[in-house]
Amino acid sequence: QSSLEQIEFIPVISSITGLNSYALPSIWDIKTDRGNTRLKLKSEQDIRRVSAEALLITDANGIQYLIKNRKILDKFSKKVLDRFM
């Protein structure tokens, strides 16, 4: 069983739609498979690589979000991720 299969219950981010600041902490507006929401990123260490394409993001409340394949995200989402990684 792959590590991605073990974390299937985690909301999957399909895009980052907004960002309040490139400074930390920052508030991200995100679109997930469970609807639109907002997360607060405290530190760059809260973004972890799960595989070459997948990322696990933990917000300030300890909620984890998954990006299954960062390479297929839209241009803005990639720009935000590149800034914080």
Secondary structure, DSSP 8 states (H G I E B T S, - for coil): --HHHHTTTS-BEEEEEEES-SSSSEEEEEEETTEEEEEEE--GGGEEESSSS-EEEE-TTS-EEEES-GGGS-HHHHHHHHHH-
